[in-house]
Amino acid sequence: MAQKRDYYEVLGVDKSADADTIKKSFRKLAKKYHPDMNPDDKSAEEKFKEVNEAYEVLSDPEKKKLYDQYGHDGLDPNFGAGGFGGGFGGFGGMDFDMGDIFSSFFGGGGGGGSRRRGPSRGSDIGLRVMISFEEAAFGCKKEVSYTRVDKCPECEGSGAKNGSHPETCDKCGGSGQVRVQQRTPLGIMQTTRTCDKCGGKGTVIKDPCSKCGGTGTQRKNKKGDVTIPAGIDDGQRVALRGQGNVGQNGGPAGDLIVEVGIRPHPIFERDGYNIYCEVPVSFTEAALGAEIKIPTLEGDYTYKLPEGTQTGTTVTLRGKGIQYINSKTRGDLLFTVVIEVPKNLSETQKKLLREFDQSCDDRNLSKKATFKEKIKNIFKK
């Protein structure tokens, strides 16, 4: 298998390039190598895919960080933990029991000093997927791979070897808490703390499961389909309930949170549910009027350009934009007419243009006439 090129080299940017520079370079190259622009060039399609792949990584802060540090190896699903730096549950994967904190200072004043730890919800898992502009507009399904903390199939989450079971902790009597007396300048003070023998569970495992080592959990590689709704915008999230890490002590599992990133389109810009683009026309088409092709998400749309259309004119095509999430209503497509000034003219063409210009008067060039009148008024004053 051929070795992948450096993503910064693919996009033609420096490693220090900011997000806007990366985006601009991607849009330029995506337009250059887009298959629709190069129907007879087979290599263009491969370059287009390579550009998309590079942008998918360098536009994602987490993936970019991994790539900058470890190169292509850092993007391997089996490399590191992945996700949003360990998911959304807790601080860096640590679980804090407020009851423990209160009891350390006030002898159980947090309300949980005399009880064993109850069921707790599993932490969420964060993923990010990149989709195309069209996939965001019409919706799609994406297969995702992630690592999930699940119940050990051998002991079914008990942590004890088959044929045995967890036993009541003899230090705390199953409460998960122990009382400690301390001599202080104010006298003897009694505090309630988490039992250090059972960790607050109230039970201990004397004969642990050989497969999970007594934890009752195992990390598993999972795959699943995520349904991306039509109309989703960049940075929005889709939640798969109960697909996150398993809960503790019988608590519910967390969620799988999928954040969506959308690759820029080589033609369209999006603002909410409306999309925008520029449509170049020739001077003749603008002056005489013409039927022109307008790109839309469903394909070309024929629009009758009125005679005398000025550059910068914006036209709205109702219902040709992005579909609202969970609705059949759609936004609009707004295109701006840009008149291309011809270049590399021959002497004959220049002569004809001069003759044409001399034949025009104020009726043909109303804006020019108005401007001249404004200039005259300025100098009169």
BALOBA-1460 file (C-alpha; in Angstrom, 3 decimals):
// residues 381
<rec num="1" residu="m" x="0.000" y="0.000" z="0.000"/>
<rec num="2" residu="a" x="1.355" y="3.416" z="-1.002"/>
<rec num="3" residu="q" x="2.486" y="5.640" z="1.830"/>
<rec num="4" residu="k" x="0.150" y="8.569" z="2.514"/>
<rec num="5" residu="r" x="1.370" y="12.066" z="1.778"/>
<rec num="6" residu="d" x="1.686" y="14.654" z="4.502"/>
<rec num="7" residu="y" x="-1.711" y="16.356" z="4.918"/>
<rec num="8" residu="y" x="-0.173" y="19.831" z="5.092"/>
<rec num="9" residu="e" x="1.618" y="19.112" z="1.818"/>
<rec num="10" residu="v" x="-1.644" y="17.898" z="0.256"/>
<rec num="11" residu="l" x="-3.395" y="21.186" z="1.094"/>
<rec num="12" residu="g" x="-0.318" y="23.278" z="0.325"/>
<rec num="13" residu="v" x="-0.214" y="25.005" z="3.712"/>
<rec num="14" residu="d" x="2.331" y="25.360" z="6.511"/>
<rec num="15" residu="k" x="1.986" y="23.484" z="9.778"/>
<rec num="16" residu="s" x="1.396" y="26.835" z="11.474"/>
<rec num="17" residu="a" x="-1.568" y="27.684" z="9.193"/>
<rec num="18" residu="d" x="-4.747" y="28.778" z="10.987"/>
<rec num="19" residu="a" x="-8.241" y="27.324" z="10.422"/>
<rec num="20" residu="d" x="-9.243" y="30.002" z="7.877"/>
<rec num="21" residu="t" x="-6.117" y="29.452" z="5.769"/>
<rec num="22" residu="i" x="-6.684" y="25.693" z="5.794"/>
<rec num="23" residu="k" x="-10.327" y="26.154" z="4.804"/>
<rec num="24" residu="k" x="-9.502" y="28.553" z="1.945"/>
<rec num="25" residu="s" x="-6.863" y="26.210" z="0.565"/>
<rec num="26" residu="f" x="-9.261" y="23.271" z="0.757"/>
<rec num="27" residu="r" x="-12.025" y="25.135" z="-1.091"/>
<rec num="28" residu="k" x="-9.606" y="26.152" z="-3.853"/>
<rec num="29" residu="l" x="-8.265" y="22.614" z="-4.337"/>
<rec num="30" residu="a" x="-11.685" y="20.950" z="-3.969"/>
<rec num="31" residu="k" x="-12.991" y="23.138" z="-6.769"/>
<rec num="32" residu="k" x="-9.905" y="22.472" z="-8.890"/>
<rec num="33" residu="y" x="-10.088" y="18.659" z="-8.594"/>
<rec num="34" residu="h" x="-13.860" y="18.217" z="-8.293"/>
<rec num="35" residu="p" x="-14.917" y="15.286" z="-10.549"/>
<rec num="36" residu="d" x="-17.662" y="17.412" z="-12.135"/>
<rec num="37" residu="m" x="-15.020" y="19.909" z="-13.224"/>
<rec num="38" residu="n" x="-12.714" y="17.165" z="-14.583"/>
<rec num="39" residu="p" x="-14.956" y="14.512" z="-16.191"/>
<rec num="40" residu="d" x="-12.134" y="13.115" z="-18.355"/>
<rec num="41" residu="d" x="-9.364" y="13.155" z="-15.752"/>
<rec num="42" residu="k" x="-9.277" y="9.974" z="-13.641"/>
<rec num="43" residu="s" x="-6.457" y="11.280" z="-11.456"/>
<rec num="44" residu="a" x="-8.541" y="14.312" z="-10.442"/>
<rec num="45" residu="e" x="-10.976" y="12.119" z="-8.511"/>
<rec num="46" residu="e" x="-8.132" y="10.581" z="-6.479"/>
<rec num="47" residu="k" x="-6.691" y="14.019" z="-5.757"/>
<rec num="48" residu="f" x="-10.160" y="15.229" z="-4.743"/>
<rec num="49" residu="k" x="-10.461" y="12.338" z="-2.254"/>
<rec num="50" residu="e" x="-6.953" y="13.036" z="-0.926"/>
<rec num="51" residu="v" x="-7.782" y="16.727" z="-0.409"/>
<rec num="52" residu="n" x="-11.019" y="15.825" z="1.404"/>
<rec num="53" residu="e" x="-9.206" y="13.360" z="3.656"/>
<rec num="54" residu="a" x="-6.544" y="15.927" z="4.548"/>
<rec num="55" residu="y" x="-9.132" y="18.599" z="5.345"/>
<rec num="56" residu="e" x="-11.200" y="16.184" z="7.449"/>
<rec num="57" residu="v" x="-8.200" y="15.763" z="9.747"/>
<rec num="58" residu="l" x="-6.736" y="19.278" z="9.777"/>
<rec num="59" residu="s" x="-10.137" y="20.948" z="10.333"/>
<rec num="60" residu="d" x="-10.817" y="18.840" z="13.432"/>
<rec num="61" residu="p" x="-8.856" y="20.238" z="16.429"/>
<rec num="62" residu="e" x="-8.623" y="16.838" z="18.166"/>
<rec num="63" residu="k" x="-7.547" y="14.922" z="15.052"/>
<rec num="64" residu="k" x="-5.133" y="17.717" z="14.074"/>
<rec num="65" residu="k" x="-3.547" y="17.546" z="17.515"/>
<rec num="66" residu="l" x="-3.055" y="13.775" z="17.223"/>
<rec num="67" residu="y" x="-1.721" y="14.104" z="13.673"/>
<rec num="68" residu="d" x="0.724" y="16.870" z="14.621"/>
<rec num="69" residu="q" x="2.045" y="14.747" z="17.482"/>
<rec num="70" residu="y" x="2.045" y="11.227" z="16.019"/>
<rec num="71" residu="g" x="1.488" y="11.582" z="12.277"/>
<rec num="72" residu="h" x="-0.783" y="9.143" z="10.460"/>
<rec num="73" residu="d" x="-0.369" y="6.568" z="13.256"/>
<rec num="74" residu="g" x="-2.169" y="8.881" z="15.662"/>
<rec num="75" residu="l" x="-5.351" y="8.611" z="13.541"/>
<rec num="76" residu="d" x="-5.466" y="4.816" z="13.786"/>
<rec num="77" residu="p" x="-8.656" y="3.803" z="15.724"/>
<rec num="78" residu="n" x="-6.519" y="1.444" z="17.805"/>
<rec num="79" residu="f" x="-4.082" y="4.206" z="18.732"/>
<rec num="80" residu="g" x="-4.862" y="5.761" z="22.129"/>
<rec num="81" residu="a" x="-8.294" y="6.238" z="23.599"/>
<rec num="82" residu="g" x="-9.782" y="8.518" z="20.920"/>
<rec num="83" residu="g" x="-12.990" y="10.509" z="21.341"/>
<rec num="84" residu="f" x="-13.107" y="13.886" z="23.019"/>
<rec num="85" residu="g" x="-10.164" y="13.234" z="25.306"/>
<rec num="86" residu="g" x="-11.963" y="10.509" z="27.257"/>
<rec num="87" residu="g" x="-15.583" y="11.495" z="26.777"/>
<rec num="88" residu="f" x="-17.852" y="13.797" z="28.741"/>
<rec num="89" residu="g" x="-18.037" y="11.981" z="32.079"/>
<rec num="90" residu="g" x="-16.174" y="13.636" z="34.949"/>
<rec num="91" residu="f" x="-12.838" y="15.380" z="35.106"/>
<rec num="92" residu="g" x="-10.295" y="13.427" z="33.050"/>
<rec num="93" residu="g" x="-12.106" y="10.135" z="33.755"/>
<rec num="94" residu="m" x="-12.135" y="10.640" z="37.585"/>
<rec num="95" residu="d" x="-15.401" y="10.203" z="39.499"/>
<rec num="96" residu="f" x="-15.936" y="12.420" z="42.521"/>
<rec num="97" residu="d" x="-18.423" y="11.548" z="45.264"/>
<rec num="98" residu="m" x="-19.594" y="14.769" z="46.901"/>
<rec num="99" residu="g" x="-20.705" y="12.726" z="49.922"/>
<rec num="100" residu="d" x="-17.092" y="11.654" z="50.438"/>
<rec num="101" residu="i" x="-15.891" y="15.249" z="50.263"/>
<rec num="102" residu="f" x="-18.473" y="16.483" z="52.769"/>
<rec num="103" residu="s" x="-17.908" y="13.561" z="55.115"/>
<rec num="104" residu="s" x="-14.161" y="14.218" z="55.130"/>
<rec num="105" residu="f" x="-14.823" y="17.607" z="56.689"/>
<rec num="106" residu="f" x="-18.168" y="17.345" z="58.418"/>
<rec num="107" residu="g" x="-18.628" y="13.676" z="59.306"/>
<rec num="108" residu="g" x="-21.179" y="12.829" z="56.636"/>
<rec num="109" residu="g" x="-22.831" y="16.218" z="56.301"/>
<rec num="110" residu="g" x="-23.260" y="15.643" z="52.566"/>
<rec num="111" residu="g" x="-26.218" y="13.358" z="53.164"/>
<rec num="112" residu="g" x="-24.538" y="10.110" z="52.077"/>
<rec num="113" residu="g" x="-22.120" y="9.407" z="54.922"/>
<rec num="114" residu="s" x="-23.952" y="6.392" z="56.329"/>
<rec num="115" residu="r" x="-24.929" y="4.744" z="53.038"/>
<rec num="116" residu="r" x="-23.018" y="2.561" z="50.621"/>
<rec num="117" residu="r" x="-22.518" y="3.780" z="47.102"/>
<rec num="118" residu="g" x="-25.673" y="3.376" z="45.039"/>
<rec num="119" residu="p" x="-26.077" y="2.901" z="41.310"/>
<rec num="120" residu="s" x="-24.296" y="5.497" z="39.187"/>
<rec num="121" residu="r" x="-24.754" y="6.338" z="35.514"/>
<rec num="122" residu="g" x="-21.976" y="5.416" z="33.101"/>
<rec num="123" residu="s" x="-19.984" y="8.171" z="31.405"/>
<rec num="124" residu="d" x="-20.742" y="9.392" z="27.887"/>
<rec num="125" residu="i" x="-18.463" y="8.657" z="24.941"/>
<rec num="126" residu="g" x="-17.668" y="11.419" z="22.457"/>
<rec num="127" residu="l" x="-16.976" y="10.932" z="18.757"/>
<rec num="128" residu="r" x="-16.704" y="13.277" z="15.779"/>
<rec num="129" residu="v" x="-17.650" y="12.353" z="12.215"/>
<rec num="130" residu="m" x="-17.083" y="14.383" z="9.059"/>
<rec num="131" residu="i" x="-19.758" y="14.440" z="6.367"/>
<rec num="132" residu="s" x="-20.182" y="16.215" z="3.061"/>
<rec num="133" residu="f" x="-22.304" y="19.323" z="2.475"/>
<rec num="134" residu="e" x="-24.876" y="17.230" z="0.593"/>
<rec num="135" residu="e" x="-25.042" y="14.582" z="3.323"/>
<rec num="136" residu="a" x="-25.829" y="17.309" z="5.847"/>
<rec num="137" residu="a" x="-28.527" y="18.728" z="3.575"/>
<rec num="138" residu="f" x="-30.312" y="15.437" z="2.874"/>
<rec num="139" residu="g" x="-29.334" y="13.305" z="5.881"/>
<rec num="140" residu="c" x="-27.344" y="10.075" z="5.859"/>
<rec num="141" residu="k" x="-26.191" y="7.067" z="7.854"/>
<rec num="142" residu="k" x="-22.606" y="6.731" z="9.010"/>
<rec num="143" residu="e" x="-20.869" y="3.725" z="10.533"/>
<rec num="144" residu="v" x="-18.780" y="4.647" z="13.558"/>
<rec num="145" residu="s" x="-16.217" y="2.661" z="15.531"/>
<rec num="146" residu="y" x="-15.437" y="3.312" z="19.185"/>
<rec num="147" residu="t" x="-14.268" y="1.656" z="22.391"/>
<rec num="148" residu="r" x="-16.840" y="1.133" z="25.133"/>
<rec num="149" residu="v" x="-16.567" y="-0.015" z="28.741"/>
<rec num="150" residu="d" x="-19.067" y="-2.877" z="28.986"/>
<rec num="151" residu="k" x="-20.026" y="-5.598" z="31.435"/>
<rec num="152" residu="c" x="-17.648" y="-8.523" z="31.575"/>
<rec num="153" residu="p" x="-19.422" y="-11.394" z="29.754"/>
<rec num="154" residu="e" x="-17.731" y="-13.983" z="31.983"/>
<rec num="155" residu="c" x="-18.996" y="-12.723" z="35.364"/>
<rec num="156" residu="e" x="-21.865" y="-10.570" z="34.030"/>
<rec num="157" residu="g" x="-20.494" y="-7.538" z="35.809"/>
<rec num="158" residu="s" x="-20.190" y="-9.009" z="39.318"/>
<rec num="159" residu="g" x="-16.389" y="-9.164" z="39.211"/>
<rec num="160" residu="a" x="-16.455" y="-12.556" z="40.988"/>
<rec num="161" residu="k" x="-15.349" y="-15.866" z="39.525"/>
<rec num="162" residu="n" x="-18.088" y="-18.179" z="38.246"/>
<rec num="163" residu="g" x="-19.585" y="-20.117" z="41.137"/>
<rec num="164" residu="s" x="-18.688" y="-17.415" z="43.662"/>
<rec num="165" residu="h" x="-20.113" y="-14.023" z="44.537"/>
<rec num="166" residu="p" x="-19.027" y="-10.769" z="46.227"/>
<rec num="167" residu="e" x="-19.043" y="-10.946" z="50.032"/>
<rec num="168" residu="t" x="-20.067" y="-8.290" z="52.545"/>
<rec num="169" residu="c" x="-17.092" y="-6.165" z="53.570"/>
<rec num="170" residu="d" x="-16.073" y="-7.062" z="57.133"/>
<rec num="171" residu="k" x="-14.543" y="-3.639" z="57.751"/>
<rec num="172" residu="c" x="-17.621" y="-1.503" z="57.111"/>
<rec num="173" residu="g" x="-20.295" y="-4.164" z="57.527"/>
<rec num="174" residu="g" x="-21.648" y="-3.499" z="54.056"/>
<rec num="175" residu="s" x="-22.305" y="0.221" z="54.568"/>
<rec num="176" residu="g" x="-19.396" y="1.326" z="52.389"/>
<rec num="177" residu="q" x="-18.444" y="3.883" z="55.051"/>
<rec num="178" residu="v" x="-16.254" y="3.798" z="58.152"/>
<rec num="179" residu="r" x="-16.177" y="6.169" z="61.109"/>
<rec num="180" residu="v" x="-12.807" y="7.563" z="62.117"/>
<rec num="181" residu="q" x="-12.006" y="9.366" z="65.371"/>
<rec num="182" residu="q" x="-9.342" y="12.038" z="65.380"/>
<rec num="183" residu="r" x="-7.857" y="13.953" z="68.305"/>
<rec num="184" residu="t" x="-7.761" y="17.684" z="67.563"/>
<rec num="185" residu="p" x="-7.105" y="20.859" z="69.610"/>
<rec num="186" residu="l" x="-10.887" y="21.134" z="69.894"/>
<rec num="187" residu="g" x="-11.225" y="17.618" z="71.254"/>
<rec num="188" residu="i" x="-12.015" y="14.263" z="69.683"/>
<rec num="189" residu="m" x="-13.827" y="14.610" z="66.353"/>
<rec num="190" residu="q" x="-15.552" y="11.810" z="64.488"/>
<rec num="191" residu="t" x="-15.705" y="11.757" z="60.677"/>
<rec num="192" residu="t" x="-17.221" y="9.345" z="58.181"/>
<rec num="193" residu="r" x="-15.155" y="8.277" z="55.210"/>
<rec num="194" residu="t" x="-15.379" y="5.854" z="52.323"/>
<rec num="195" residu="c" x="-14.247" y="2.405" z="53.340"/>
<rec num="196" residu="d" x="-10.741" y="1.873" z="52.004"/>
<rec num="197" residu="k" x="-11.168" y="-1.901" z="51.836"/>
<rec num="198" residu="c" x="-14.232" y="-2.088" z="49.577"/>
<rec num="199" residu="g" x="-13.987" y="1.366" z="48.016"/>
<rec num="200" residu="g" x="-17.489" y="2.245" z="49.196"/>
<rec num="201" residu="k" x="-19.197" y="-0.701" z="47.485"/>
<rec num="202" residu="g" x="-19.963" y="-2.538" z="50.707"/>
<rec num="203" residu="t" x="-18.727" y="-5.813" z="49.220"/>
<rec num="204" residu="v" x="-15.356" y="-7.363" z="48.485"/>
<rec num="205" residu="i" x="-14.359" y="-9.982" z="45.949"/>
<rec num="206" residu="k" x="-12.152" y="-12.708" z="47.363"/>
<rec num="207" residu="d" x="-12.116" y="-14.835" z="44.239"/>
<rec num="208" residu="p" x="-12.012" y="-12.390" z="41.290"/>
<rec num="209" residu="c" x="-13.030" y="-13.211" z="37.731"/>
<rec num="210" residu="s" x="-10.000" y="-14.248" z="35.691"/>
<rec num="211" residu="k" x="-11.218" y="-12.437" z="32.590"/>
<rec num="212" residu="c" x="-11.764" y="-8.951" z="34.058"/>
<rec num="213" residu="g" x="-9.573" y="-9.197" z="37.177"/>
<rec num="214" residu="g" x="-12.509" y="-8.421" z="39.467"/>
<rec num="215" residu="t" x="-13.481" y="-5.094" z="37.881"/>
<rec num="216" residu="g" x="-16.668" y="-6.507" z="36.351"/>
<rec num="217" residu="t" x="-15.993" y="-4.570" z="33.145"/>
<rec num="218" residu="q" x="-14.084" y="-4.935" z="29.897"/>
<rec num="219" residu="r" x="-13.206" y="-2.507" z="27.112"/>
<rec num="220" residu="k" x="-14.783" y="-3.575" z="23.830"/>
<rec num="221" residu="n" x="-14.446" y="-2.291" z="20.287"/>
<rec num="222" residu="k" x="-17.905" y="-1.478" z="18.967"/>
<rec num="223" residu="k" x="-19.348" y="-0.526" z="15.606"/>
<rec num="224" residu="g" x="-22.720" y="0.990" z="14.913"/>
<rec num="225" residu="d" x="-24.740" y="3.118" z="12.508"/>
<rec num="226" residu="v" x="-25.546" y="6.719" z="13.320"/>
<rec num="227" residu="t" x="-28.502" y="8.344" z="11.566"/>
<rec num="228" residu="i" x="-27.647" y="11.942" z="10.704"/>
<rec num="229" residu="p" x="-30.871" y="13.947" z="10.225"/>
<rec num="230" residu="a" x="-31.358" y="16.147" z="7.163"/>
<rec num="231" residu="g" x="-30.538" y="19.781" z="7.882"/>
<rec num="232" residu="i" x="-27.941" y="19.197" z="10.601"/>
<rec num="233" residu="d" x="-25.371" y="21.982" z="10.911"/>
<rec num="234" residu="d" x="-21.660" y="21.961" z="11.659"/>
<rec num="235" residu="g" x="-20.912" y="21.319" z="15.339"/>
<rec num="236" residu="q" x="-24.341" y="19.912" z="16.198"/>
<rec num="237" residu="r" x="-24.567" y="16.561" z="17.985"/>
<rec num="238" residu="v" x="-26.550" y="13.346" z="17.741"/>
<rec num="239" residu="a" x="-27.029" y="11.266" z="20.900"/>
<rec num="240" residu="l" x="-27.384" y="7.469" z="20.925"/>
<rec num="241" residu="r" x="-28.967" y="6.755" z="24.287"/>
<rec num="242" residu="g" x="-27.500" y="3.975" z="26.373"/>
<rec num="243" residu="q" x="-24.601" y="3.322" z="23.983"/>
<rec num="244" residu="g" x="-21.958" y="4.855" z="26.237"/>
<rec num="245" residu="n" x="-19.963" y="3.273" z="29.055"/>
<rec num="246" residu="v" x="-21.734" y="0.841" z="31.376"/>
<rec num="247" residu="g" x="-22.995" y="2.187" z="34.711"/>
<rec num="248" residu="q" x="-21.702" y="1.153" z="38.136"/>
<rec num="249" residu="n" x="-23.601" y="-0.851" z="40.734"/>
<rec num="250" residu="g" x="-26.492" y="-1.453" z="38.353"/>
<rec num="251" residu="g" x="-26.712" y="2.138" z="37.112"/>
<rec num="252" residu="p" x="-27.750" y="2.972" z="33.523"/>
<rec num="253" residu="a" x="-25.216" y="3.229" z="30.726"/>
<rec num="254" residu="g" x="-24.116" y="6.599" z="29.405"/>
<rec num="255" residu="d" x="-24.728" y="7.870" z="25.873"/>
<rec num="256" residu="l" x="-22.710" y="7.916" z="22.679"/>
<rec num="257" residu="i" x="-22.492" y="11.568" z="21.617"/>
<rec num="258" residu="v" x="-21.598" y="12.069" z="17.956"/>
<rec num="259" residu="e" x="-20.517" y="15.570" z="16.963"/>
<rec num="260" residu="v" x="-20.939" y="16.329" z="13.258"/>
<rec num="261" residu="g" x="-18.366" y="18.220" z="11.205"/>
<rec num="262" residu="i" x="-19.308" y="19.367" z="7.688"/>
<rec num="263" residu="r" x="-16.764" y="19.759" z="4.903"/>
<rec num="264" residu="p" x="-17.071" y="23.068" z="2.982"/>
<rec num="265" residu="h" x="-18.678" y="22.929" z="-0.454"/>
<rec num="266" residu="p" x="-16.660" y="24.159" z="-3.454"/>
<rec num="267" residu="i" x="-19.618" y="26.293" z="-4.635"/>
<rec num="268" residu="f" x="-22.121" y="26.895" z="-1.833"/>
<rec num="269" residu="e" x="-21.874" y="28.767" z="1.465"/>
<rec num="270" residu="r" x="-24.404" y="28.042" z="4.205"/>
<rec num="271" residu="d" x="-26.017" y="30.399" z="6.702"/>
<rec num="272" residu="g" x="-28.629" y="28.642" z="8.813"/>
<rec num="273" residu="y" x="-30.976" y="26.939" z="6.359"/>
<rec num="274" residu="n" x="-30.205" y="29.239" z="3.414"/>
<rec num="275" residu="i" x="-27.390" y="28.633" z="0.934"/>
<rec num="276" residu="y" x="-25.513" y="31.155" z="-1.176"/>
<rec num="277" residu="c" x="-23.384" y="31.093" z="-4.312"/>
<rec num="278" residu="e" x="-22.063" y="33.334" z="-7.068"/>
<rec num="279" residu="v" x="-22.986" y="32.712" z="-10.707"/>
<rec num="280" residu="p" x="-20.683" y="34.168" z="-13.379"/>
<rec num="281" residu="v" x="-22.339" y="35.397" z="-16.597"/>
<rec num="282" residu="s" x="-20.968" y="37.038" z="-19.680"/>
<rec num="283" residu="f" x="-21.488" y="40.704" z="-20.512"/>
<rec num="284" residu="t" x="-23.693" y="39.725" z="-23.449"/>
<rec num="285" residu="e" x="-25.903" y="37.468" z="-21.300"/>
<rec num="286" residu="a" x="-26.365" y="40.231" z="-18.742"/>
<rec num="287" residu="a" x="-27.080" y="42.906" z="-21.371"/>
<rec num="288" residu="l" x="-29.423" y="40.927" z="-23.630"/>
<rec num="289" residu="g" x="-30.857" y="38.473" z="-21.120"/>
<rec num="290" residu="a" x="-30.449" y="34.721" z="-21.373"/>
<rec num="291" residu="e" x="-31.404" y="31.353" z="-19.949"/>
<rec num="292" residu="i" x="-28.639" y="30.333" z="-17.562"/>
<rec num="293" residu="k" x="-27.983" y="27.228" z="-15.465"/>
<rec num="294" residu="i" x="-28.047" y="27.733" z="-11.692"/>
<rec num="295" residu="p" x="-26.442" y="24.995" z="-9.535"/>
<rec num="296" residu="t" x="-28.724" y="23.642" z="-6.791"/>
<rec num="297" residu="l" x="-28.464" y="20.724" z="-4.365"/>
<rec num="298" residu="e" x="-30.648" y="18.656" z="-6.718"/>
<rec num="299" residu="g" x="-28.849" y="19.611" z="-9.928"/>
<rec num="300" residu="d" x="-28.998" y="22.490" z="-12.415"/>
<rec num="301" residu="y" x="-31.995" y="24.834" z="-12.454"/>
<rec num="302" residu="t" x="-32.798" y="26.913" z="-15.550"/>
<rec num="303" residu="y" x="-33.311" y="30.593" z="-14.776"/>
<rec num="304" residu="k" x="-34.317" y="33.301" z="-17.246"/>
<rec num="305" residu="l" x="-31.928" y="36.195" z="-16.657"/>
<rec num="306" residu="p" x="-33.676" y="39.513" z="-17.418"/>
<rec num="307" residu="e" x="-32.279" y="41.924" z="-19.969"/>
<rec num="308" residu="g" x="-29.993" y="44.536" z="-18.427"/>
<rec num="309" residu="t" x="-29.113" y="42.585" z="-15.288"/>
<rec num="310" residu="q" x="-26.411" y="44.365" z="-13.257"/>
<rec num="311" residu="t" x="-23.459" y="42.699" z="-11.577"/>
<rec num="312" residu="g" x="-24.116" y="42.120" z="-7.872"/>
<rec num="313" residu="t" x="-27.813" y="41.417" z="-8.423"/>
<rec num="314" residu="t" x="-29.014" y="38.769" z="-5.962"/>
<rec num="315" residu="v" x="-31.852" y="36.417" z="-6.863"/>
<rec num="316" residu="t" x="-33.729" y="34.189" z="-4.404"/>
<rec num="317" residu="l" x="-34.932" y="30.698" z="-5.358"/>
<rec num="318" residu="r" x="-37.518" y="29.759" z="-2.743"/>
<rec num="319" residu="g" x="-37.329" y="26.318" z="-1.177"/>
<rec num="320" residu="k" x="-34.008" y="25.389" z="-2.804"/>
<rec num="321" residu="g" x="-31.963" y="25.584" z="0.388"/>
<rec num="322" residu="i" x="-31.435" y="23.275" z="3.375"/>
<rec num="323" residu="q" x="-34.268" y="21.293" z="4.923"/>
<rec num="324" residu="y" x="-35.182" y="22.251" z="8.483"/>
<rec num="325" residu="i" x="-34.464" y="19.455" z="10.987"/>
<rec num="326" residu="n" x="-37.556" y="17.298" z="11.585"/>
<rec num="327" residu="s" x="-39.573" y="19.334" z="9.077"/>
<rec num="328" residu="k" x="-40.374" y="19.345" z="5.368"/>
<rec num="329" residu="t" x="-39.813" y="23.114" z="5.161"/>
<rec num="330" residu="r" x="-36.687" y="24.219" z="3.329"/>
<rec num="331" residu="g" x="-34.641" y="27.370" z="3.270"/>
<rec num="332" residu="d" x="-33.799" y="29.346" z="0.131"/>
<rec num="333" residu="l" x="-30.974" y="29.459" z="-2.378"/>
<rec num="334" residu="l" x="-29.673" y="32.966" z="-3.054"/>
<rec num="335" residu="f" x="-27.321" y="33.479" z="-5.982"/>
<rec num="336" residu="t" x="-25.462" y="36.658" z="-6.897"/>
<rec num="337" residu="v" x="-24.835" y="37.528" z="-10.531"/>
<rec num="338" residu="v" x="-21.199" y="38.353" z="-11.290"/>
<rec num="339" residu="i" x="-20.505" y="39.733" z="-14.765"/>
<rec num="340" residu="e" x="-17.185" y="38.530" z="-16.125"/>
<rec num="341" residu="v" x="-15.156" y="41.191" z="-17.905"/>
<rec num="342" residu="p" x="-13.549" y="39.596" z="-20.973"/>
<rec num="343" residu="k" x="-9.746" y="39.388" z="-21.052"/>
<rec num="344" residu="n" x="-7.099" y="38.774" z="-23.739"/>
<rec num="345" residu="l" x="-9.119" y="40.657" z="-26.381"/>
<rec num="346" residu="s" x="-7.975" y="40.767" z="-29.984"/>
<rec num="347" residu="e" x="-7.590" y="44.097" z="-31.815"/>
<rec num="348" residu="t" x="-10.804" y="43.416" z="-33.722"/>
<rec num="349" residu="q" x="-12.709" y="42.796" z="-30.491"/>
<rec num="350" residu="k" x="-11.293" y="45.958" z="-28.916"/>
<rec num="351" residu="k" x="-12.329" y="47.987" z="-31.977"/>
<rec num="352" residu="l" x="-15.864" y="46.605" z="-31.827"/>
<rec num="353" residu="l" x="-16.118" y="47.379" z="-28.113"/>
<rec num="354" residu="r" x="-14.969" y="50.991" z="-28.655"/>
<rec num="355" residu="e" x="-17.568" y="51.427" z="-31.389"/>
<rec num="356" residu="f" x="-20.200" y="49.936" z="-29.103"/>
<rec num="357" residu="d" x="-19.188" y="52.224" z="-26.227"/>
<rec num="358" residu="q" x="-19.406" y="55.309" z="-28.473"/>
<rec num="359" residu="s" x="-22.895" y="54.280" z="-29.539"/>
<rec num="360" residu="c" x="-24.154" y="54.172" z="-25.921"/>
<rec num="361" residu="d" x="-25.792" y="57.209" z="-24.311"/>
<rec num="362" residu="d" x="-27.442" y="58.085" z="-21.019"/>
<rec num="363" residu="r" x="-30.435" y="55.861" z="-21.813"/>
<rec num="364" residu="n" x="-28.139" y="52.821" z="-21.920"/>
<rec num="365" residu="l" x="-25.885" y="53.717" z="-18.983"/>
<rec num="366" residu="s" x="-28.200" y="55.311" z="-16.444"/>
<rec num="367" residu="k" x="-25.874" y="54.807" z="-13.471"/>
<rec num="368" residu="k" x="-22.973" y="56.386" z="-15.316"/>
<rec num="369" residu="a" x="-25.159" y="59.354" z="-16.254"/>
<rec num="370" residu="t" x="-26.333" y="59.754" z="-12.656"/>
<rec num="371" residu="f" x="-22.749" y="59.621" z="-11.425"/>
<rec num="372" residu="k" x="-21.713" y="62.329" z="-13.906"/>
<rec num="373" residu="e" x="-24.582" y="64.495" z="-12.731"/>
<rec num="374" residu="k" x="-23.475" y="64.082" z="-9.098"/>
<rec num="375" residu="i" x="-19.933" y="65.122" z="-10.031"/>
<rec num="376" residu="k" x="-21.245" y="68.247" z="-11.808"/>
<rec num="377" residu="n" x="-23.317" y="69.197" z="-8.773"/>
<rec num="378" residu="i" x="-20.276" y="68.819" z="-6.493"/>
<rec num="379" residu="f" x="-18.182" y="71.185" z="-8.586"/>
<rec num="380" residu="k" x="-21.070" y="73.690" z="-8.933"/>
<rec num="381" residu="k" x="-21.177" y="73.949" z="-5.137"/>
